[in-house]
Amino acid sequence: MRALIDELGQSDWVRFTAEFHPSSHLLAAYSAGPLPIGFCRYVVQPIGPQG
């Protein structure tokens, strides 16, 4: 997975952390082979007046 992230130039985005992100998740997509073919990173953060 790390090789794909680096190859696509997404290292900074995937490794970014912030105090206002209580959690971060990385979903990987695989085809028939053992290597990932894609990924999606998402973070959770509070929103709204209470956030």
SEZAVO-49306 format. One line per 5 residues: number of its first residue (from 1); their letters; for each residue x, y, z of N, C-alpha, C, O. Coordinates in pm, whole numbers, plus 50000, padded with zeros to 5 digits. Layout:
BEGIN
NUM) A) X:Y:Z:X:Y:Z:X:Y:Z:X:Y:Z  ...
end
This chain:
BEGIN
1) MRALI) 50083:49882:50000:50000:50000:50000:50088:50125:50000:50060:50221:49927  50192:50125:50080:50279:50243:50088:50340:50277:49953:50352:50395:49919  50380:50175:49876:50439:50199:49744:50338:50268:49652:50375:50360:49578  50213:50225:49654:50109:50288:49571:50087:50433:49613:50078:50521:49528  50078:50456:49741:50058:50593:49792:50172:50683:49749:50150:50795:49704
6) DELGQ) 50294:50634:49763:50411:50713:49722:50413:50735:49571:50442:50846:49524  50383:50631:49495:50383:50641:49349:50282:50745:49300:50308:50816:49202  50169:50754:49366:50065:50849:49326:50088:50988:49384:50009:51079:49359  50195:51006:49462:50226:51136:49518:50130:51180:49627:50107:51300:49644  50073:51086:49700:49973:51117:49802:50025:51101:49945:49947:51106:50040
11) SDWVR) 50155:51084:49960:50214:51058:50092:50179:51165:50194:50138:51133:50306  50193:51291:50156:50165:51399:50251:50020:51398:50298:49992:51419:50416  49928:51374:50205:49786:51373:50241:49750:51255:50331:49673:51270:50425  49806:51140:50302:49773:51020:50380:49834:51027:50520:49773:50980:50616  49951:51085:50532:50019:51090:50662:49981:51212:50746:50019:51221:50863
16) FTAEF) 49907:51306:50687:49869:51427:50759:49781:51394:50879:49686:51316:50868  49813:51453:50992:49730:51439:51111:49701:51578:51166:49781:51670:51149  49589:51592:51232:49552:51718:51294:49477:51689:51423:49409:51587:51435  49489:51778:51517:49422:51763:51646:49270:51755:51631:49203:51689:51709  49216:51824:51529:49071:51827:51510:49018:51706:51432:48899:51701:51402
21) HPSSH) 49104:51610:51398:49063:51484:51335:49070:51373:51440:49178:51318:51463  48959:51339:51504:48965:51234:51607:48996:51096:51550:49041:51008:51624  48972:51074:51421:49006:50946:51361:49032:50962:51212:48982:51054:51147  49112:50870:51159:49149:50868:51018:49140:50723:50971:49177:50632:51045  49091:50702:50848:49069:50566:50797:49121:50556:50654:49111:50650:50576
26) LLAAY) 49175:50441:50621:49226:50417:50487:49163:50288:50435:49184:50180:50491  49086:50300:50328:49023:50184:50264:49104:50149:50140:49141:50239:50063  49132:50023:50119:49211:49979:50004:49124:49898:49909:49037:49822:49952  49149:49914:49779:49079:49837:49675:49177:49739:49613:49288:49776:49576  49134:49614:49601:49218:49509:49543:49143:49444:49428:49020:49434:49429
31) SAGPL) 49219:49399:49330:49164:49319:49221:49197:49173:49251:49209:49136:49368  49210:49090:49152:49238:48949:49174:49378:48925:49232:49401:48822:49297  49470:49017:49211:49607:48999:49259:49627:49050:49401:49534:49104:49462  49748:49034:49453:49777:49073:49590:49807:49222:49609:49814:49269:49722  49825:49296:49499:49861:49436:49510:49738:49526:49508:49643:49498:49434
36) PIGFC) 49737:49633:49586:49623:49725:49585:49618:49801:49453:49721:49829:49392  49497:49833:49408:49480:49908:49284:49427:50048:49311:49418:50129:49219  49392:50077:49435:49342:50209:49470:49317:50219:49619:49323:50119:49691  49289:50340:49663:49262:50360:49805:49180:50487:49824:49174:50572:49735  49119:50496:49940:49043:50615:49978:49073:50642:50124:49054:50555:50209
41) RYVVQ) 49118:50761:50154:49142:50799:50293:49035:50898:50333:49003:50990:50259  48978:50878:50451:48885:50976:50503:48911:51000:50650:48958:50912:50722  48879:51120:50693:48898:51157:50833:48763:51198:50890:48672:51238:50817  48751:51188:51020:48631:51231:51091:48669:51356:51169:48773:51360:51235  48584:51457:51161:48606:51578:51239:48471:51637:51280:48372:51622:51208
46) PIGPQ) 48467:51703:51393:48341:51765:51438:48302:51881:51344:48389:51951:51290  48173:51900:51327:48125:52015:51250:48013:52083:51326:47958:52025:51420  47979:52202:51287:47870:52275:51351:47917:52362:51464:48037:52365:51494  47824:52434:51529:47862:52529:51633:47925:52464:51755:48003:52528:51826  47892:52337:51782:47950:52269:51897:48085:52207:51866:48159:52169:51957
51) G) 48119:52196:51735:48242:52130:51692:48359:52216:51715:48471:52176:51684
end
